[in-house]
């Protein structure tokens, strides 16, 4: 995969912005996604959606955070989960999709799955 200097700089800023947020949590689909975020430098709280028994348990747990940052994959399953979570949480907490959009813009659509962020690890070290 061809990675430009601009992508690297913007991704560094992306990780920095994520790390500076307070009372927020990043939601990913699974373990490989959370590992990828850690490997590119994210130090904050990550919650893996698939560790929960169901949507209601998940919603009750994350509602205590001021901001819920959803970073699900850009496939059909990820979009469907995002829609369900927005519906469940929209009146309970702030849902932030801006980082998902930033990630797509930074990588120019090359990253469909959060776990693919490991491709940038060597450039961000």
C-alpha positions as CSV (number, residue, x, y, z in Angstrom):
1,X,0.0,0.0,0.0
2,X,1.4,3.4,-1.0
3,X,1.3,5.8,2.0
4,X,2.0,9.5,1.5
5,X,3.7,11.9,3.9
6,X,0.4,13.8,4.2
7,X,-1.4,10.6,5.4
8,X,1.3,10.0,8.0
9,X,1.1,13.6,9.3
10,X,-2.7,13.6,9.3
11,X,-2.9,10.2,11.0
12,X,-0.5,11.4,13.7
13,X,-2.8,14.4,14.3
14,X,-5.8,12.0,14.3
15,X,-4.2,9.9,17.1
16,X,-3.2,13.0,19.0
17,X,-6.7,14.4,18.9
18,X,-8.1,11.0,20.1
19,X,-5.7,10.9,23.0
20,X,-6.5,14.4,24.2
21,X,-10.3,13.8,24.6
22,X,-11.5,13.5,28.2
23,X,-14.4,11.4,29.5
24,X,-14.8,9.7,26.2
25,X,-14.5,6.1,24.9
26,X,-13.7,4.7,21.5
27,X,-16.0,1.8,20.4
28,X,-14.6,-0.8,18.0
29,X,-16.0,-4.1,16.9
30,X,-13.3,-6.5,18.2
31,X,-9.9,-7.3,19.5
32,X,-8.0,-6.8,16.3
33,X,-9.5,-3.3,16.0
34,X,-8.4,-2.3,19.5
35,X,-5.0,-3.8,19.0
36,X,-4.5,-1.8,15.8
37,X,-5.5,1.4,17.6
38,X,-3.0,0.7,20.4
39,X,-0.2,-0.1,17.8
40,X,-0.6,3.3,16.1
41,X,-0.4,5.1,19.5
42,X,-3.9,5.5,20.9
43,X,-3.7,5.5,24.8
44,X,-7.3,6.1,25.8
45,X,-10.2,3.9,26.6
46,X,-11.3,1.3,24.0
47,X,-14.4,-0.8,24.3
48,X,-14.9,-3.9,22.1
49,X,-18.5,-4.2,21.2
50,X,-18.5,-8.0,20.8
51,X,-17.6,-8.5,24.5
52,X,-21.1,-7.5,25.5
53,X,-24.0,-10.0,25.8
54,X,-26.4,-7.6,23.9
55,X,-27.3,-4.1,22.8
56,X,-29.0,-3.1,26.0
57,X,-26.1,-4.1,28.2
58,X,-23.8,-2.3,25.9
59,X,-25.9,0.9,25.8
60,X,-26.2,0.9,29.6
61,X,-22.5,0.7,30.0
62,X,-21.4,3.4,27.5
63,X,-24.1,5.9,28.4
64,X,-22.0,7.0,31.4
65,X,-19.5,8.6,29.1
66,X,-19.9,12.1,27.8
67,X,-18.8,11.1,24.3
68,X,-18.9,7.8,22.5
69,X,-16.6,7.7,19.5
70,X,-17.7,5.0,17.1
71,X,-15.0,3.5,14.9
72,X,-16.7,0.5,13.4
73,X,-15.6,-0.9,10.0
74,X,-17.0,0.6,6.9
75,X,-18.5,-2.7,5.7
76,X,-22.3,-3.5,5.7
77,X,-22.1,-5.0,9.2
78,X,-20.2,-2.0,10.6
79,X,-22.7,0.4,9.1
80,X,-25.7,-1.6,10.5
81,X,-24.2,-1.7,14.0
82,X,-23.5,2.0,13.9
83,X,-27.1,2.8,13.0
84,X,-28.4,0.6,15.8
85,X,-26.1,2.2,18.4
86,X,-27.0,5.7,17.3
87,X,-30.7,4.8,17.7
88,X,-30.1,3.3,21.2
89,X,-27.9,6.1,22.5
90,X,-29.0,9.3,20.8
91,X,-30.7,10.7,23.8
92,X,-28.4,9.3,26.4
93,X,-24.9,10.6,25.4
94,X,-23.0,12.4,22.6
95,X,-22.2,10.1,19.7
96,X,-19.2,11.2,17.7
97,X,-18.8,9.9,14.2
98,X,-16.3,12.6,13.2
99,X,-13.3,10.4,13.8
100,X,-14.7,7.7,11.5
101,X,-15.2,10.3,8.7
102,X,-11.7,11.7,9.4
103,X,-10.1,8.3,9.1
104,X,-11.8,7.7,5.7
105,X,-10.6,11.1,4.5
106,X,-7.0,10.7,5.8
107,X,-6.6,7.3,4.2
108,X,-8.5,8.3,1.0
109,X,-10.8,5.3,1.5
110,X,-8.0,2.7,1.6
111,X,-8.9,1.6,5.1
112,X,-12.2,-0.3,5.2
113,X,-11.5,-2.1,8.4
114,X,-10.0,-0.5,11.6
115,X,-7.6,-3.5,12.0
116,X,-5.9,-2.3,8.7
117,X,-4.5,0.6,10.6
118,X,-1.5,-1.7,11.5
119,X,-0.3,-0.9,8.0
120,X,0.6,2.6,9.3
121,X,2.4,1.4,12.5
122,X,5.9,1.6,11.2
123,X,5.4,5.1,9.9
124,X,3.9,6.4,13.2
125,X,6.5,4.9,15.6
